[in-house]
Amino acid sequence: MTERTPLLHYRLSTSVNESELQPPPTGQALEQHPGSPRQRSAHQRQPKKLSIFFGVVIPTLLSMFSVVVFLRIGFVVGQSGLYQAIAMFLVAYFIISMTVLSVCAISTNGALDAGGAYYMISRALGPEFGGSIGIMFFLANVCGSALYVLGLVEAIVATFGVPEDGTLAVSSYQVLPSGYWWSLLYATAVALLCLLVCLVGAHIYAKATFLIFVVVMFVLGTIFISFFAVRPRTIVLPPFANPSANGTGPVFPTTANFTGFKLDTLLGNLRADYTVDYTTGTTMTFATVFAVMFNGCTGIMAGSNMSGELKNPSYSIPRGTITAVIFTFIIYNLLSVLVACSCDRVLLQRDYSFLRDINIWNPFVTIGVYSSTLSAAMSNLIGASRILYALARDDLFGKVLSPAKKTSHTGNPWVSVLISWFLVQLVLFSGKLNTIASIVTIFFLLVYAAVDLACLALEWASAPNFRPTFRYFTWHTCVLGIVGCAVMMFLINAIYASASIAFMLLLLLLIHYLSPTSSWGYISQALIFHQVRKYLLMLDVRKDHVKFWRPQVLLMVSNPRSSVGLITFINDIKKSGLYVLGHVQLGDLNVLPSDPLQSQYDSWLSLVDHLNIKAFVNLTLADSVRHGIQHLLFISGLGGMRPNTLVLGFYDDCLPKDKLIDPTLSTDQCTDSSQELEQQPPLFHFASLRGSSDRHDHGECGDGKVLGPQEYVAIIADAMKMLKNVVLARYFNNFDRTQVLSPPSSSPGKGAVYVDVWPVNLLRPDSSSYVDTCSLFLLQLACILNMVRAWRKATLRLFLCVEEGRSVRGSEEKLGQLLKELRIKAQVYPVPWDQQVALHWQRQGEWGRKQLSQSTDTTTEENKMQTVEEEEDDEDYVNSFPSNATRLSDDYLSAVNKMILDTAQPAPAVRFLYLPRPPADTRRYTTYLHQLDLLTKDLGPTLLIHGVTPVITTDL
């Protein structure tokens, strides 16, 4: 009587030796101090390097054969027929061949270290992908080892165990007690045997690999011989697993025939005949049979995992892996044809261990099953320990895995082995692992897909250093491998596949936010560079249109310690545009030993991260602040992404306040010394503030006043000559975005936030037009700020300055219609300013001319000529651009400043004011700056804005 051998007990992920990564003792020793005694002894213990056959072909063949060759061939042919069986093998091997090409490419692009697939993926895709895939690969190997242990125990109990139902033993060698606890005891003993081998060292298993390979090949040879040597015979079939309870179900045959080579037998096995699986009672389909068969095609990474022990990895891995894949493909198809020609359909469908019954000596197949399964269990345990060791060594999970770093004097990670064995023992308690078998296979497929993705990313990134010696792959093969693995995952079990991907993404996010930054290099950066370069070339400045205009800001920062408020505010106003933090350091490269800016980039990038803003950093070295800003305006950006707006802090005497004080330092500690600066985090490496002499908001810091009012206004004029919009920001040194946007409800506005816009040139009452380019630019920036999520609740207030004699209602309606056409929602407030305008020099012109005519009658000819000359000089200047700046009185400017303060109640969060052009005469620059100072005095956070290009359109 033939013993019943349940199929699903052997539906195991057959990635034997898949993750066997054995860090050689020498490699471990080389990480220690050179010349140490341990290193010298390690050189003496260095094992002989392996050839293609012993290092790649044998491990891969053992990984891919396993129990499938003994227990699944009949199942596949019996259910799906010869035609579909061959088609299944073609599809399965096409999928794994695509992954083999990726493995060969990556493995020949550099030396591999402990971790195998984890090492390849993590070094290519970064720690997030590598760590998440590594954990899944580790769990897959742990569960796979437990599965093989249980499969071996089930095979032993089926052969040597006493029947559980109390019936008499069929043969004298059925002496072992059976049952759950007995099976658990046998499984624990097998797991302990595997543990002992792994604790002694992976080299023990490596020496036994060839012996196991010889046994498997010998058994396989006896199977082929048996098809020709054994005569036709009748075989007693095992009982059906789920017979009908009332005995009225279909009657199943109890015997089947091994017919030898007959044409009728072949014709009967050509087409599919899906029926009930006698071990589970479920009806088979193409998908279920394909899933079971595909398990036997995994294990393709065993050779690449041995790269550290190969004589020439870049030569051995591609040739050895491809040779093993081709050999197993031929054996599987040859066996399928021989089985279809010599065994009737009933035998194939009702006895999955029929190869033992038709063998020239039955124990041969049993020996093959035992040896291959034990080899798989040990190699999975070894592989799991090596992956855990690699994960611990990379510190992706912090102190959680730090004990797993410990190794013996020979380099064996014995703590990782113990942890892996403990988890295997826990899995053994579940007894039947048919469900986990599918999950393990899906995990391995996910790893294969990740390897394909890594190769695809390296290929698409076009990195110059990705030049593998194996070139028989393209991005098409990588995509086909990814698609094939994904399809197989969902074909095996869609629910488990979805859960595995979700688990991987969860691990990915966990590692992304918790693990430290690695120094491996991120493929994402290479891919981003590749794509950004491509799209920047496509961004044609000649195709710019006002409909798609957005602010692209260059903010000049002297010392970020006092500019935090302004930096965060400008980040809100950029509206997904380019944002560059610019900084000018005074110096001459001719007299410096090296570029002083290179060491500062870390601090500036840390500042960007700390403030959570989306900005670039651009530093320059120049002999003056003006020349430095000119450099940045000329060269900042790339292609169509260049700054169109320059933002400067206002030139005043406000004392800067440090907003980047290191909380770890006491207030009495001095932070000026370079030694103490180096001991602080990069964010706090900026120079400390030095009182009012350190002008934090006009472009540059240094010892003393490095920027005078003349040069400051010249920078504004330079920017306008370059057709850049200019923004001057005042009183942002104490600006706190969170506090401004969350005012107390007890405030006069009951918690409301206002943004005030004065879109008129307050220095020229006669030109109070609201539709010039600069006024529209003010409206656009205010609208952009109001579109930002944090500022959406703010109310725009637009102030309409009107004089007596003009129709207030008409002006208000006209402005309201303009806002409607521009789709800007704002409240319009008319503001009478006759008293202020009366102080303007244009309104006092007639009175001045009368006084002049009266005085000319009594003046001397000399005085008369002098007055005429002065008048002509003034007239020449008035006619030059901007023609209005010099005659403004301080009384007028103070009156306008008071009007702005008194009108806007409650006080707004920020004000937008019109910035007039600087005078053409550079001698008037100081006066111009003085006027701006009086105009904006004590107004709170204020932006003086001058726009030079159209930014608004009413067209669709």
Secondary structure, DSSP 8 states (H G I E B T S, - for coil): ------SGGG-----TTTT-----HHHHHHTS-TT-HHHHHHHHH----B-HIIIIIHHHHHHHHTTHHHHTHHHHHHHHHHHHHHHHHHHHHHHHHHHHHHHHHHHTSS---TTTHHHHHHHHH-HHHHHHHHHHHHHHHHHHHHHHHHHHHHHHHHHHB--TT----SSTT--B--SHHHHHHHHHHHHHHHHHHHHH-HHHHHHHHHHHHHHHHHHHHHHHHHHHHS--EEEE----SS--TTS-S----SEEEE--S-HHHHHHTSS----B-TTT--B--HHHHHHHHHGGG--TTHHHHTGGGBSSHHHHHHHHHHHHHHHHHHHHHHHHHHHHHHB-HHHHHH-TTHHHHTSSSTHHHHHHHHHHHHHHHHHHHHHHHHHHHHHHHTTTTGGGGGGGG---TTS--HHHHHHHHHHHHHHHTT---HHHHHHHHHHHHHHHHHHHHHHHHHHHHT-TT---S-----HHHHHHHHHHHHHHHHHH-HHHHHHHHHHHHHHHHHHHHHS---SS--HHHHHHHHHHHHHHHH--GGG--GGG----EEEE-S-GGG-HHHHHHHHHHTTTS-EEEEEEEE--GGGSSS-TTGGGHHHHHHHHHHHT---EEEEEEESSHHHHHHHHHHHSSBTTB---EEEEE--S------S---TTS-TTS---SHHHHHHS-GGG-S----GGGS-TTSS---SS----HHHHHHHHHHHHHTT-EEEEEES-TT--HHHHHS--TTSTTTT--EEEEE-S-TT-GGG--S-SHHHHHHHHHHHHHHHSGGGTT-EEEEEEEE-TTS-HHHHHHHHHHHHHHTT---EEEEEE-HHHHTTSTTTTHHHHHHHHHHHHTTS-HHHHHHHHHHHHHHHHHHHSSS--STT--HHHHHHHHHHHHHHS-S--SEEEEE-----SSGGGHHHHHHHHHHHTTT-SSEEEEE--S-------
